[in-house]
Amino acid sequence: SLLLHLPRKLTSLITQMITGHIALNYHLHRIGKVESPFCGKCTHQILYGSYITVEHYVLRCPAYHQRRTPLEVRCAPRRQQLSLRRIFSNPENLAALATYINATGRLRQTLGVIPIWEPPSDEV
């Protein structure tokens, strides 16, 4: 399995993102740690009522648009739709995801710096 070969911190991040049990306001609000489930980084909540979920943070938050561009280029080539499924379905996308998360600094307080992992090459 891929998760057996990843650094522990990256495995933890992926697990938290998939389950939604991650230090973003939507989850923190559900467990009583913050007052609001909304994103404090953008005005998207005013227009669309956006909770700060993994999907909002990684795919939609306008506050992180510029930092998201390399993730989009790597994970959704040829103008394909970027999605969490697309990101997690290819091990080669994990380096771009870690780079994005480190660049935003959003999860640094709880997870620290996420290691940039590249899958081993198949060269012999």
Backbone as ProteinMPNN parsed JSONL, in Angstrom:
{"seq_chain_A": "SLLLHLPRKLTSLITQMITGHIALNYHLHRIGKVESPFCGKCTHQILYGSYITVEHYVLRCPAYHQRRTPLEVRCAPRRQQLSLRRIFSNPENLAALATYINATGRLRQTLGVIPIWEPPSDEV", "coords_chain_A": {"N_chain_A": [[0.833, -1.19, 0.0], [0.404, 2.269, -0.65], [0.439, 4.089, 1.512], [2.126, 2.928, 3.384], [4.658, 3.59, 2.62], [4.974, 6.279, 2.839], [6.096, 9.316, 4.491], [5.421, 9.634, 7.984], [4.072, 11.994, 8.849], [2.922, 12.937, 6.493], [1.229, 10.805, 5.878], [-0.509, 11.001, 8.051], [-1.654, 13.516, 7.525], [-3.019, 12.995, 5.065], [-4.864, 11.05, 5.897], [-6.357, 12.565, 7.756], [-7.413, 14.491, 6.026], [-9.016, 12.968, 4.297], [-10.882, 11.849, 6.057], [-11.968, 14.125, 7.142], [-11.459, 14.966, 9.654], [-9.761, 17.213, 10.668], [-7.68, 20.055, 11.376], [-9.389, 22.321, 10.592], [-11.828, 24.908, 10.387], [-14.503, 23.892, 10.086], [-14.512, 21.247, 11.119], [-13.357, 21.786, 13.64], [-15.291, 23.44, 14.759], [-17.439, 21.659, 15.001], [-16.509, 20.047, 17.074], [-16.43, 21.785, 19.122], [-14.287, 23.605, 19.433], [-13.867, 26.012, 18.104], [-15.716, 29.04, 17.444], [-17.026, 29.521, 14.995], [-17.85, 27.825, 11.945], [-17.05, 28.827, 9.571], [-14.904, 30.06, 6.905], [-12.209, 32.054, 7.73], [-10.502, 33.383, 6.126], [-11.457, 34.372, 3.745], [-14.058, 36.065, 1.828], [-15.879, 34.438, 0.797], [-17.666, 33.009, 2.32], [-19.677, 34.818, 2.951], [-20.948, 35.204, 0.535], [-21.562, 32.571, -0.312], [-21.942, 30.999, 1.915], [-19.839, 29.351, 2.795], [-18.397, 26.771, 4.533], [-15.311, 26.133, 6.229], [-14.07, 23.628, 4.984], [-12.222, 20.665, 4.002], [-12.453, 20.508, 1.23], [-13.166, 23.189, 0.551], [-10.865, 24.56, 1.483], [-8.703, 23.373, 0.001], [-9.578, 23.381, -2.706], [-11.208, 25.658, -3.347], [-11.031, 28.14, -1.87], [-10.676, 31.558, -2.276], [-8.655, 33.066, -1.134], [-6.366, 31.58, -1.247], [-5.775, 31.28, -3.891], [-3.546, 31.944, -5.652], [-1.515, 30.393, -4.532], [-2.528, 27.917, -5.023], [-2.272, 27.442, -7.721], [0.13, 25.996, -8.744], [-0.569, 23.437, -7.803], [-2.908, 22.925, -9.222], [-1.883, 22.901, -11.845], [-0.206, 20.663, -11.739], [-1.922, 18.56, -10.915], [-4.273, 18.674, -12.389], [-4.04, 18.672, -15.354], [-4.292, 20.174, -18.643], [-6.581, 21.794, -18.339], [-8.411, 20.325, -16.873], [-10.874, 19.504, -14.381], [-10.028, 20.279, -11.111], [-9.962, 18.14, -8.347], [-10.502, 16.601, -5.134], [-10.464, 13.848, -5.281], [-9.022, 13.441, -7.65], [-6.541, 14.465, -6.849], [-5.799, 12.717, -4.714], [-5.759, 10.285, -6.026], [-3.462, 9.796, -7.433], [-0.208, 9.031, -6.667], [1.902, 10.704, -7.361], [0.918, 13.228, -7.153], [1.027, 13.985, -4.542], [3.282, 15.391, -3.664], [2.824, 17.909, -4.755], [0.513, 18.591, -3.37], [1.49, 18.667, -0.705], [3.312, 20.767, -0.983], [1.557, 22.881, -1.557], [0.054, 22.992, 0.868], [2.084, 23.593, 2.7], [2.818, 26.091, 1.662], [0.547, 27.66, 2.136], [0.464, 27.722, 4.877], [-1.589, 27.139, 6.573], [-2.09, 24.812, 8.097], [0.106, 24.55, 9.654], [0.454, 25.038, 12.413], [-0.681, 22.829, 13.719], [0.28, 20.554, 12.337], [2.865, 21.099, 11.575], [5.639, 21.458, 9.292], [4.982, 19.919, 6.259], [6.444, 17.048, 4.875], [7.971, 16.978, 1.66], [7.219, 14.61, -0.518], [8.314, 12.375, -2.941], [7.337, 9.886, -5.214], [9.106, 6.771, -5.487], [11.283, 6.247, -8.259], [10.813, 4.08, -11.081], [13.07, 3.166, -12.149], [15.761, 0.927, -12.712]], "CA_chain_A": [[0.0, 0.0, 0.0], [1.144, 3.522, -0.751], [0.59, 4.738, 2.811], [3.233, 2.318, 4.116], [5.928, 4.154, 2.158], [4.968, 7.726, 3.02], [6.477, 9.815, 5.81], [4.306, 9.566, 8.941], [3.327, 13.255, 8.872], [2.122, 12.994, 5.266], [0.169, 9.812, 6.053], [-1.462, 11.593, 8.986], [-2.364, 14.569, 6.797], [-3.938, 12.395, 4.099], [-5.942, 10.434, 6.67], [-7.199, 13.631, 8.29], [-8.135, 15.135, 4.928], [-10.042, 12.053, 3.791], [-11.944, 11.678, 7.064], [-12.507, 15.429, 7.519], [-11.063, 15.236, 11.041], [-8.552, 18.0, 10.458], [-7.754, 21.349, 12.068], [-10.044, 23.369, 9.82], [-12.943, 25.388, 11.206], [-15.705, 23.062, 10.043], [-14.336, 20.178, 12.104], [-13.116, 22.375, 14.961], [-16.586, 23.916, 15.249], [-18.225, 20.48, 15.389], [-16.023, 19.509, 18.349], [-16.498, 22.849, 20.121], [-13.005, 24.295, 19.619], [-13.981, 27.367, 17.553], [-17.101, 29.516, 17.421], [-17.635, 29.539, 13.672], [-17.328, 26.86, 10.981], [-16.762, 29.514, 8.317], [-13.533, 30.419, 6.554], [-11.826, 33.392, 8.159], [-9.529, 33.922, 5.171], [-12.08, 34.896, 2.529], [-15.445, 36.536, 1.929], [-16.676, 33.417, 0.128], [-18.738, 32.606, 3.236], [-20.765, 35.791, 2.873], [-21.668, 34.973, -0.711], [-22.005, 31.2, -0.519], [-22.062, 30.273, 3.17], [-18.846, 28.283, 2.75], [-17.677, 26.298, 5.699], [-13.921, 25.829, 5.9], [-13.888, 22.178, 4.881], [-11.052, 20.305, 3.199], [-12.751, 20.886, -0.154], [-13.058, 24.646, 0.426], [-9.467, 24.944, 1.688], [-7.813, 22.908, -1.073], [-10.065, 23.592, -4.069], [-12.031, 26.819, -3.66], [-10.819, 29.391, -1.135], [-10.007, 32.561, -3.101], [-7.475, 33.598, -0.448], [-5.215, 30.741, -1.588], [-5.801, 31.057, -5.341], [-2.2, 31.943, -6.249], [-0.75, 29.248, -4.018], [-3.159, 26.72, -5.573], [-1.965, 27.295, -9.144], [0.994, 24.843, -9.043], [-1.328, 22.212, -7.53], [-3.806, 22.738, -10.366], [-1.073, 22.551, -13.02], [0.293, 19.297, -11.561], [-2.961, 17.544, -10.687], [-5.395, 18.795, -13.332], [-3.512, 19.214, -16.609], [-5.195, 20.407, -19.783], [-7.81, 22.451, -17.892], [-9.338, 19.405, -16.235], [-11.393, 19.967, -13.101], [-9.284, 19.833, -9.943], [-10.819, 17.538, -7.325], [-9.765, 15.85, -4.12], [-10.281, 12.494, -5.818], [-7.92, 13.494, -8.611], [-5.298, 14.672, -6.093], [-5.448, 11.527, -3.944], [-5.714, 9.082, -6.853], [-2.149, 9.628, -8.05], [0.838, 9.307, -5.683], [2.765, 11.788, -7.823], [0.295, 14.502, -6.8], [1.192, 14.269, -3.116], [4.3, 16.437, -3.495], [2.163, 19.188, -5.052], [-0.394, 18.852, -2.248], [2.319, 19.076, 0.439], [3.841, 22.099, -1.297], [0.429, 23.814, -1.378], [-0.263, 23.12, 2.294], [3.189, 24.345, 3.317], [2.785, 27.481, 1.181], [-0.543, 28.402, 2.772], [0.736, 27.826, 6.31], [-2.861, 26.976, 7.281], [-2.074, 23.684, 9.028], [1.443, 24.472, 10.255], [0.377, 25.023, 13.877], [-0.994, 21.49, 14.21], [1.032, 19.499, 11.667], [4.229, 21.496, 11.24], [5.925, 21.463, 7.859], [4.711, 18.615, 5.649], [7.568, 16.669, 4.007], [7.688, 16.84, 0.228], [7.516, 13.221, -0.858], [8.224, 11.998, -4.344], [7.338, 8.432, -5.32], [10.362, 6.25, -6.043], [11.22, 5.997, -9.708], [10.813, 2.658, -11.44], [14.337, 2.854, -12.801], [16.557, -0.118, -12.051]], "C_chain_A": [[0.876, 1.253, 0.0], [1.416, 4.132, 0.619], [1.742, 4.171, 3.626], [4.568, 2.954, 3.772], [6.033, 5.658, 2.355], [5.525, 8.11, 4.381], [5.231, 9.874, 6.705], [3.445, 10.834, 8.917], [2.427, 13.382, 7.642], [0.972, 11.986, 5.334], [-0.92, 10.353, 6.971], [-2.305, 12.662, 8.292], [-3.41, 13.975, 5.856], [-5.133, 11.763, 4.819], [-6.903, 11.488, 7.211], [-8.018, 14.293, 7.187], [-9.268, 14.247, 4.425], [-11.197, 11.92, 4.775], [-12.62, 12.991, 7.439], [-12.191, 15.8, 8.955], [-9.71, 15.939, 11.024], [-8.759, 19.383, 11.071], [-8.199, 22.48, 11.141], [-11.348, 23.696, 10.547], [-14.193, 24.513, 11.188], [-15.626, 21.96, 11.096], [-14.155, 20.744, 13.51], [-14.402, 22.91, 15.581], [-17.444, 22.74, 15.741], [-17.791, 19.921, 16.743], [-15.898, 20.595, 19.413], [-15.211, 23.612, 20.374], [-12.989, 25.714, 19.056], [-15.455, 27.737, 17.46], [-17.782, 29.365, 16.072], [-17.029, 28.476, 12.754], [-16.877, 27.51, 9.676], [-15.287, 29.851, 8.148], [-13.262, 31.856, 6.981], [-10.876, 34.076, 7.202], [-10.175, 34.579, 3.953], [-13.499, 35.382, 2.806], [-16.39, 35.564, 1.235], [-17.862, 33.01, 0.994], [-19.93, 33.544, 3.157], [-21.62, 35.52, 1.637], [-22.295, 33.587, -0.793], [-22.206, 30.404, 0.767], [-21.056, 29.146, 3.29], [-18.209, 27.996, 4.095], [-16.238, 26.03, 5.274], [-13.721, 24.32, 6.041], [-12.613, 21.921, 4.102], [-11.272, 20.754, 1.761], [-12.613, 22.402, -0.36], [-11.589, 25.076, 0.5], [-8.582, 24.58, 0.491], [-8.278, 23.369, -2.447], [-10.664, 24.967, -4.354], [-11.675, 28.143, -3.003], [-10.052, 30.401, -1.984], [-8.748, 33.14, -2.446], [-6.213, 32.82, -0.82], [-5.094, 30.488, -3.09], [-4.399, 30.973, -5.949], [-1.38, 30.75, -5.788], [-1.286, 27.925, -4.579], [-2.734, 26.447, -7.014], [-1.009, 26.134, -9.442], [0.306, 23.497, -8.792], [-2.252, 21.902, -8.706], [-3.031, 22.288, -11.603], [-0.626, 21.093, -12.926], [-0.832, 18.258, -11.571], [-4.117, 17.589, -11.673], [-4.898, 19.403, -14.639], [-4.601, 19.384, -17.66], [-6.569, 20.882, -19.351], [-8.849, 21.489, -17.329], [-9.772, 19.991, -14.897], [-10.543, 19.399, -11.97], [-10.264, 19.287, -8.912], [-9.941, 16.82, -6.307], [-9.503, 14.429, -4.605], [-9.107, 12.448, -6.785], [-6.581, 13.64, -7.879], [-4.867, 13.379, -5.412], [-5.285, 10.274, -4.797], [-4.347, 8.812, -7.465], [-1.066, 9.983, -7.038], [1.755, 10.471, -6.081], [2.198, 13.162, -7.485], [0.551, 14.908, -5.349], [2.251, 15.331, -2.842], [3.676, 17.808, -3.742], [1.206, 19.568, -3.93], [0.394, 19.34, -1.031], [2.887, 20.472, 0.219], [2.77, 23.16, -1.092], [0.152, 24.051, 0.104], [0.832, 23.883, 3.028], [3.143, 25.814, 2.925], [1.675, 28.294, 1.854], [-0.278, 28.621, 4.258], [-0.477, 27.52, 7.181], [-2.839, 25.875, 8.333], [-0.754, 23.56, 9.79], [1.397, 24.363, 11.78], [0.12, 23.611, 14.419], [-0.12, 20.399, 13.6], [2.5, 19.84, 11.418], [4.402, 21.54, 9.736], [5.739, 20.038, 7.334], [5.889, 18.251, 4.739], [7.117, 16.533, 2.557], [8.163, 15.446, -0.184], [7.353, 12.997, -2.348], [8.225, 10.471, -4.407], [8.648, 7.943, -5.915], [10.205, 6.009, -7.537], [11.299, 4.495, -9.949], [12.11, 2.241, -12.116], [15.121, 1.839, -11.99], [18.01, 0.114, -12.302]], "O_chain_A": [[1.958, 1.269, 0.588], [2.51, 4.64, 0.861], [2.286, 4.869, 4.482], [5.514, 2.865, 4.554], [7.073, 6.249, 2.066], [5.443, 7.327, 5.327], [4.127, 10.135, 6.228], [2.218, 10.747, 8.959], [1.303, 13.875, 7.739], [-0.138, 12.285, 4.894], [-2.11, 10.185, 6.702], [-3.524, 12.703, 8.455], [-4.562, 14.409, 5.854], [-6.277, 11.926, 4.394], [-8.121, 11.323, 7.132], [-9.188, 14.619, 7.391], [-10.365, 14.736, 4.156], [-12.359, 11.883, 4.371], [-13.72, 12.985, 7.992], [-12.619, 16.854, 9.426], [-8.671, 15.349, 11.321], [-9.894, 19.82, 11.258], [-7.481, 23.46, 10.938], [-11.902, 22.847, 11.245], [-14.878, 24.412, 12.207], [-16.562, 21.764, 11.871], [-14.738, 20.232, 14.466], [-14.581, 22.839, 16.797], [-18.095, 22.834, 16.782], [-18.615, 19.381, 17.482], [-15.33, 20.361, 20.48], [-15.058, 24.213, 21.437], [-12.18, 26.536, 19.485], [-16.327, 26.87, 17.405], [-18.985, 29.109, 16.009], [-15.819, 28.253, 12.785], [-16.381, 26.829, 8.778], [-14.529, 29.916, 9.116], [-14.012, 32.766, 6.627], [-10.48, 35.219, 7.429], [-9.494, 35.278, 3.203], [-14.06, 35.141, 3.875], [-17.581, 35.847, 1.104], [-18.936, 32.702, 0.478], [-21.074, 33.106, 3.284], [-22.848, 35.596, 1.684], [-23.415, 33.433, -1.278], [-22.603, 29.24, 0.708], [-21.378, 28.088, 3.83], [-17.573, 28.855, 4.706], [-15.972, 25.737, 4.108], [-13.268, 23.821, 7.071], [-11.991, 22.856, 3.597], [-10.371, 21.321, 1.142], [-12.011, 22.842, -1.339], [-11.128, 25.864, -0.326], [-7.796, 25.408, 0.029], [-7.444, 23.72, -3.282], [-10.635, 25.411, -5.502], [-12.002, 29.193, -3.556], [-8.912, 30.146, -2.372], [-7.87, 33.65, -3.143], [-5.108, 33.352, -0.716], [-4.383, 29.574, -3.509], [-4.099, 30.032, -6.683], [-0.634, 30.164, -6.572], [-0.567, 26.926, -4.602], [-2.836, 25.31, -7.474], [-1.31, 25.337, -10.331], [0.575, 22.524, -9.497], [-2.361, 20.752, -9.132], [-3.474, 21.395, -12.324], [-0.663, 20.368, -13.92], [-0.692, 17.195, -12.176], [-4.871, 16.621, -11.775], [-5.283, 20.516, -14.995], [-5.683, 18.804, -17.563], [-7.59, 20.456, -19.893], [-10.039, 21.804, -17.31], [-9.107, 20.872, -14.351], [-10.356, 18.186, -11.877], [-11.288, 19.913, -8.637], [-8.792, 16.477, -6.586], [-8.432, 13.874, -4.36], [-8.294, 11.525, -6.743], [-5.597, 13.004, -8.256], [-3.707, 12.98, -5.513], [-4.721, 9.287, -4.324], [-4.099, 7.714, -7.963], [-1.006, 11.128, -6.589], [2.317, 11.142, -5.215], [2.922, 14.156, -7.527], [0.314, 16.056, -4.975], [2.125, 16.094, -1.884], [3.966, 18.762, -3.02], [1.099, 20.743, -3.578], [0.005, 20.32, -0.396], [2.933, 21.274, 1.152], [3.04, 24.217, -0.521], [0.031, 25.197, 0.538], [0.543, 24.723, 3.88], [3.399, 26.688, 3.754], [1.848, 29.485, 2.111], [-0.748, 29.603, 4.832], [-0.4, 27.632, 8.404], [-3.506, 25.995, 9.36], [-0.529, 22.572, 10.489], [2.221, 23.666, 12.372], [0.653, 23.245, 15.466], [0.192, 19.417, 14.273], [3.292, 18.958, 11.086], [3.427, 21.647, 8.993], [6.27, 19.08, 7.897], [6.294, 19.068, 3.911], [6.027, 16.038, 2.272], [9.36, 15.156, -0.192], [6.348, 13.397, -2.936], [9.026, 9.826, -3.73], [9.24, 8.621, -6.754], [9.139, 5.619, -8.013], [11.795, 3.744, -9.11], [12.241, 1.115, -12.596], [15.146, 1.878, -10.76], [18.848, -0.655, -11.831]]}, "name": "protein", "num_of_chains": 1, "seq": "SLLLHLPRKLTSLITQMITGHIALNYHLHRIGKVESPFCGKCTHQILYGSYITVEHYVLRCPAYHQRRTPLEVRCAPRRQQLSLRRIFSNPENLAALATYINATGRLRQTLGVIPIWEPPSDEV"}
